[in-house]
Amino acid sequence: MLNELWPRRELILSLVRRDLKTRYKSSVLGFLWSFCKPLLLMLVLFVVFNNFIPLRFDPPMNTPFALFLLIGILAWGFLAGSISEAMFSIVGNTSLVKKTYIPLEVFPVVTVLSNLFHFLLALIVYLLLLMCFGIFPTWHVVFLPAVIALQALFVLSLAMVLSALNVFYRDVASIMEIVVTAWFYLSPILYPLREPLRQIRAHQWPDGLFALYMLNPMAAILAAYRKTVLLPATGDWEIGGTVLVGYLGAAMATTALLLLLGRAVFRHYAGRFADEV
């Protein structure tokens, strides 16, 4: 796939610029809307879980709960936004699909890159916000680009599959709304990763259930974001006796398999896109 997309990188960048200009057209705040939405969600959740439904755990790493929440919400917003838009990346570019010969993988790639751009800008604002609270990232932040790259590839693998399926089965979008909502609560966004492990051990369930929980690649990715930007210089990367890198390795393997699957599914259906859209 890369050998077909790389020669067309100028086209991809042009489509990304088009997407960004369309999104920010007649907008006063511009990209800040990409940060305002997760910030508002964070504030709502912060008020709810601090006043109406008090949480029974303290955020790890002596981090203010609001900042702990926000990094998870920003990372999740990248995934959810990319999936939501990628599902319509083919059907939303009907004229180009029918009239132009380009690798159709370009369209989900452009969607993911556009959302990645927003996410990176929001991360910069988040890091500045951390400094305003007196929290300065340590040397662990050097791993942040690798975590971002892993999530971007994982998101792209899902975008490839869903953009192809949604051309033929329009129920995919409705189903994914439910799946993404459930996935949100099953991922360590509102709570630290140690909580599922603590609950499993408190009820004397097999520790294998935690390994099953960690089959969700976003669990390791979200934990890695928090480790890279919030972990003290002397902190470790261990979770429940297992180094987080091991779980990230599993997430990488899952992502690689999903990329192969996504490419296969996309190629299988691509020849019929023009007839369906």
C-alpha positions in Angstrom: 0.0 0.0 0.0 2.8 2.4 0.9 4.5 2.0 -2.5 1.2 3.2 -4.2 0.5 6.1 -1.8 4.0 7.5 -1.5 4.2 8.7 -5.1 0.9 10.4 -4.6 1.9 12.2 -1.4 1.3 15.6 -2.9 -2.3 14.6 -3.8 -2.8 13.3 -0.2 -1.4 16.5 1.3 -3.6 18.6 -1.0 -6.7 16.7 0.0 -5.7 17.1 3.7 -5.4 20.9 3.2 -8.8 20.9 1.5 -10.3 19.1 4.4 -8.8 21.4 6.9 -9.9 24.5 5.0 -13.4 23.2 4.7 -13.6 22.4 8.4 -12.3 25.9 9.4 -14.2 27.9 6.8 -16.0 30.8 8.5 -14.8 29.6 11.9 -13.6 32.2 14.3 -11.8 29.9 16.7 -10.4 27.6 14.0 -8.6 24.5 15.3 -9.3 25.5 18.9 -12.8 23.9 18.4 -10.9 20.6 18.2 -9.6 21.2 21.7 -12.7 22.9 23.1 -14.9 19.8 22.5 -12.8 17.4 24.6 -12.1 20.1 27.1 -15.9 20.6 27.6 -16.4 16.8 27.9 -13.6 16.7 30.4 -15.2 19.5 32.5 -18.6 17.7 32.5 -17.1 14.4 33.5 -14.9 16.1 36.1 -18.0 17.8 37.7 -20.1 14.6 37.6 -17.4 12.3 39.0 -16.2 14.7 41.6 -19.6 15.9 42.9 -22.5 13.6 42.0 -20.8 10.2 41.6 -17.5 10.4 43.5 -14.9 8.1 42.2 -13.2 5.7 44.7 -9.7 6.0 43.4 -7.1 8.7 43.2 -5.5 9.4 39.8 -2.0 7.9 39.7 1.2 9.9 39.5 -0.2 12.6 41.7 -1.9 14.2 38.7 -5.0 16.4 38.9 -7.9 14.3 37.9 -9.0 16.8 35.2 -5.6 16.5 33.5 -5.7 12.7 33.9 -9.0 12.7 32.1 -8.1 15.1 29.4 -5.2 13.2 27.9 -7.4 10.1 27.6 -10.3 12.1 26.0 -8.0 13.7 23.5 -6.5 10.4 22.4 -10.0 8.9 22.2 -11.3 11.8 20.2 -8.6 11.1 17.6 -9.9 7.5 17.3 -13.6 8.3 17.4 -13.4 11.3 15.0 -11.3 9.3 12.5 -13.6 6.3 12.5 -16.7 8.5 12.2 -15.4 10.4 9.2 -13.6 7.5 7.6 -16.8 5.5 7.2 -18.0 8.2 4.8 -14.7 8.9 3.1 -15.6 6.9 0.0 -19.3 7.7 -0.3 -18.5 11.4 0.4 -16.1 11.6 -2.6 -18.4 10.1 -5.2 -17.1 12.4 -8.1 -13.5 11.5 -7.5 -14.2 7.8 -7.0 -16.0 7.6 -10.4 -13.9 10.0 -12.5 -10.4 9.7 -11.3 -8.0 6.8 -11.2 -6.2 7.1 -7.9 -5.7 4.5 -5.2 -8.9 4.7 -3.3 -7.0 4.0 -0.1 -6.2 7.7 -0.3 -9.5 8.7 1.1 -9.4 7.0 4.5 -5.7 7.9 4.7 -6.6 11.6 4.2 -9.3 11.4 6.9 -6.9 9.9 9.5 -4.2 12.4 8.6 -6.6 15.3 9.1 -7.7 14.1 12.5 -4.1 13.4 13.4 -3.3 17.0 12.6 -6.0 18.2 15.0 -4.8 15.7 17.7 -1.2 16.9 17.4 -2.3 20.6 17.8 -4.5 19.6 20.8 -1.5 17.7 22.3 0.6 20.9 22.1 -2.0 22.8 24.0 -2.3 20.0 26.5 1.4 20.0 27.2 1.3 23.8 27.7 -1.6 23.3 30.1 0.4 20.8 32.0 3.2 23.4 32.5 0.7 25.9 33.7 -0.2 23.4 36.5 3.5 23.0 37.2 3.8 19.6 35.6 6.7 19.2 33.3 7.2 16.1 31.1 10.3 14.1 31.9 12.5 12.1 29.6 9.7 9.6 29.2 8.2 12.0 26.7 10.7 10.8 24.0 8.4 7.8 23.6 5.4 10.0 22.8 6.0 10.0 19.0 6.1 6.1 19.0 2.8 5.9 20.9 1.2 8.4 18.5 2.4 6.4 15.5 1.1 3.2 16.9 -2.4 4.7 17.5 -2.4 6.3 14.0 -1.7 2.9 12.4 -4.3 1.3 14.5 -6.9 3.9 13.6 -5.9 3.6 9.9 -6.5 -0.1 10.0 -10.0 0.4 11.3 -10.6 3.2 8.8 -9.7 1.0 5.9 -12.2 -1.8 6.9 -15.1 0.5 7.9 -14.8 2.9 4.9 -15.1 -0.2 2.5 -17.9 -1.9 4.4 -20.0 1.3 4.7 -20.2 1.6 0.9 -22.2 -1.6 0.7 -23.7 -1.9 4.2 -25.0 1.5 5.4 -25.9 0.0 8.8 -22.2 -0.1 9.7 -22.3 3.6 10.7 -25.2 3.0 13.1 -23.6 -0.1 14.5 -20.3 1.6 15.1 -22.0 4.4 17.1 -23.0 1.8 19.6 -19.7 0.0 19.5 -17.7 3.2 20.0 -19.8 4.2 23.0 -19.4 0.8 24.6 -15.7 0.8 23.7 -15.2 4.2 25.5 -16.3 2.8 28.8 -14.4 -0.4 28.4 -11.2 1.5 27.9 -9.2 3.2 30.7 -10.3 6.8 30.0 -12.3 7.6 33.1 -10.2 5.4 35.4 -6.6 4.3 35.6 -5.6 0.9 34.1 -4.9 -0.5 37.6 -8.6 -0.4 38.4 -9.7 -3.4 36.3 -6.8 -5.4 37.8 -7.8 -4.4 41.3 -11.4 -5.3 40.7 -10.4 -8.7 39.3 -8.2 -9.5 42.3 -10.7 -8.1 44.8 -13.3 -10.6 43.5 -10.7 -13.4 43.2 -11.3 -13.8 39.5 -8.5 -15.3 37.3 -5.8 -12.8 36.4 -6.2 -14.1 32.9 -9.3 -11.8 32.7 -6.9 -8.8 32.8 -4.9 -10.2 29.9 -8.3 -10.5 28.1 -9.1 -6.9 29.0 -5.7 -5.9 27.6 -6.5 -7.4 24.2 -8.1 -4.0 23.6 -5.2 -2.1 22.0 -6.5 1.2 23.2 -6.0 0.1 26.8 -2.3 -0.1 26.3 -2.1 3.0 24.1 -4.0 5.1 26.6 -1.9 3.9 29.5 1.2 4.7 27.4 0.1 8.3 26.7 -0.3 8.9 30.4 3.1 7.2 31.2 4.9 9.4 28.6 3.5 12.8 29.6 2.6 12.3 33.3 5.1 9.7 34.7 7.7 11.1 37.1 11.3 10.7 36.0 11.8 7.9 38.6 8.5 6.2 37.8 8.3 2.7 36.2 6.2 1.2 33.3 4.9 -1.8 35.3 1.2 -2.6 35.5 0.1 -5.5 37.6 3.6 -7.2 37.5 3.9 -6.9 33.8 5.8 -4.2 32.0 3.6 -2.0 29.8 5.9 -2.5 26.8 4.7 -6.1 26.7 1.1 -5.0 26.3 2.2 -2.4 23.7 3.9 -5.2 21.8 0.6 -7.1 21.8 -1.1 -3.9 20.5 1.5 -3.6 17.8 0.9 -7.2 16.7 -2.9 -6.6 16.7 -2.4 -3.4 14.7 -0.2 -5.2 12.1 -2.8 -7.9 11.6 -5.6 -5.4 11.3 -3.7 -3.4 8.7 -3.3 -6.6 6.6 -6.9 -7.4 7.1 -8.0 -3.8 6.3 -5.9 -3.8 3.1 -7.3 -7.1 2.0 -11.0 -6.1 2.7 -10.4 -2.7 1.0 -8.9 -4.3 -2.1 -11.6 -6.9 -2.2 -14.4 -4.3 -2.4 -12.6 -1.4 -4.2 -13.4 -2.5 -7.7 -17.1 -2.2 -7.0 -17.0 1.2 -5.2 -17.8 3.3 -8.4 -20.9 1.2 -9.1 -22.2 1.4 -5.5 -21.7 5.1 -4.7 
